[in-house]
Each structure stands twice: as structure tokens, then as C-alpha cells.
Amino acid sequence: MLSIFFLLWIILNGRITLELVLLGILIAAAVFLFACTAFGYSLKRELDVLKNLPLIVLYLLNLMREIIVASLHVIRLILSPARKPEPVLIEFDSGLPTEFQNVVLANSITLTPGTVTVELQGDHFTVHCLIPEFADGIGESSFVRLLRRIHM
């Protein structure tokens, strides 16, 4: 994080001089210390993120794929004269241990067309789906499987 703050300083200044580099190191360090004290940021957390970076990238790629696939299903549902939405509310427990993982799952469900997370309490979800087929296997989706492997 410290290096990101320093790089941002250099990029925003647009030039590199000894004075700017030294001042940038001081300002980046001050912002880093502020982030540590005000937001509970820690080097351990940063190391956890770096350790899980491949899984996080895989999760984001999976999320994009699911958004595209769900978008195509919703378009087909909308354009089909024979098929009408049959909204359902489903409830399931994700089994994910941390609040962070559950919030990421709730946001991923909401970002995916055709589904909206209505309520989240602990690891218990209430999800609105346009048609019952969208609810199939949602508790054991690829989102849940990948989030179980990410430990932060």
C-alpha cells in the first residue's frame, strides 16, 4: 500500500526530481500511517490480499462470466413471448465463515442479472429470482465455492 501511495504521488506530479521523491516518500508514509490508524489497515491484511490475489482475480473473472451468462438468460426471458417471469424468494445458508465473504457473495448475487439479495443476516440469505431456475444451486454456486477458498 505504501508503494501504491508513492507511485500515485509520482504519477500525479508528472515529473521526477529528488525533492519530489523525498517529499513523496514522506507524504506516502503519512497517508499510510493514517490508513493504519483510522481504517484499521495492517500489513498482515495486505499480505493476506497478496496471498489470495490469484483467487481474487479468478473470482472476478468468474463474476464477469456469470454476469454475461445471466444477462443472456434474462434477455431470452424478456424476448420470449411464451415465457413470463415467475418471481420467487428463496432462502439459503451459505456456510461462509466471515462477514466479508458473505457480503461479497450478496453483492455478487445482486450484480448478476435476474437475482437480487433482499436480506443478509450472518450467513443466511434471502434472494429474489425472476424465475425459479435462477435459484437452482445458488447456495452451492461457483461464487460460494471460490469464496470458501479465499481466506482474509
N, C-alpha and C positions, 0 to 999 in steps of 0.2 A: 504494500500500500504506500509505503514511504517513497518507493521508486516511481510509482504512478503519479503521486503528487509532484515529485520533482520533474518528471517528464512533462506533465501538464504545464508546469511553470515555464519550462524551456519552450514548449510549443506556443504558448500564449505570448511569450516575449518576442519570438520570431528571430532572435539572434543569440549568439553565444559569446559572452565575454567573461573574463574571470570574475568581475564584480557581480554579474547576473548569476553565475554558477554558485558563488558563495552565498549570495542573498537567497537564492533558490533553495539551497540546502537548509538554511535556517528557517525559511518560511515553510518548506515541506515538513520539516521536523516539528515545527509548532502546530501545524494543522494535524499532523499525525498524532501528537500528544493530545490535542483537543478531541480528536475522534476516539482515542482510547479512553479518555475520562468521561466525556459527555455521552457517548453512544455505547459504552461497554465493549469497544473493539479490543481484540487481543491478537497477538502473534499466533497463538495456538489456533484461533479460529481461522486465521489466514492460511495456516499450514493445512488445516482440515479442508479448506476450499481447494487449495492447490492439489492435495492428495486425491480429492474427488473430482477434479476438473474433467478427466475423460468421461466419467459417468454423467456429469452435468451436461457436457456437450452432447453426449448420446441422448440424454433426456430431452434436451431442446430440439434435437433433430427428430426424435420420435414425436414430440408435441407438434412440430410443423407438419409431419406426415399425417398425424391423426386429424389435424385441423383441415387439411386438404381433402382427406377421405370423407370426413364428416360433412364438409361443405358440398361435396358431390352428391352425397346421400340426401341432404336437405334440398338441394336443387332438384333432384329427381322427385322427391316427395312433393315439392311445390308445383312442379310442372305436370305431374301425373294427374289426369282428370279422374281416374278411378280410385286413387288413394287419398285419403283425408287424414290429417293429424289426429291422433288419439292420445292426447296428453296423459301422462301418468306421473305420479310421485312415487319414488322408491326410496327405501331406507336401507343402509348397509353400514357395517363397521369395517373400516379399512385395515385395522390391525397395525397401523403405523405408530411407532412409539413416541415420536416427537411432535410438538405443535407445529414446528417449521414444515415437516413433511406433510402433515395434514393440510396446512394452509396452501402449500404448493399444489397438492392434489385438488383441493377445492377450486383454486384459480384455474388449473388446467382443465378441469371439467367445464367450468364456465366459459373458458376460451374456445372450447370445442363446440361448433355449431350443433344445435339440436338438444343441448343439455345445459342446465343451469343449476349450480349448487344453491339451494334455498336456505339450508341451515347446516351449520357445523358445530357440534358440541363434542369436544375431545376428539375421538376418532369415529364418532357417529355422524353420518352424512344423511341429509335429505336432499334428493336431486330430482328436478323436474325434467322429464324427457318428452320430446314431441311425439314419439311413437314408442310402444313397448320394446321394439327391437333395439333401440338405442340404450336400453337399460341392461340388456343381456351382458353378463360378465363384467359389469362396471366395477364391482368390488375386487375383481382379480384382473384388472386391465393391465396393459403394458405400463401405464403410469405407476400403478401400485408396485408392480414387480421391480421397476427401476428405482423407485424411491426407497424401497427396502434395502437396496444395495448402497445407497448414499447415506453416509454417516456423518452428520455435522451437529 
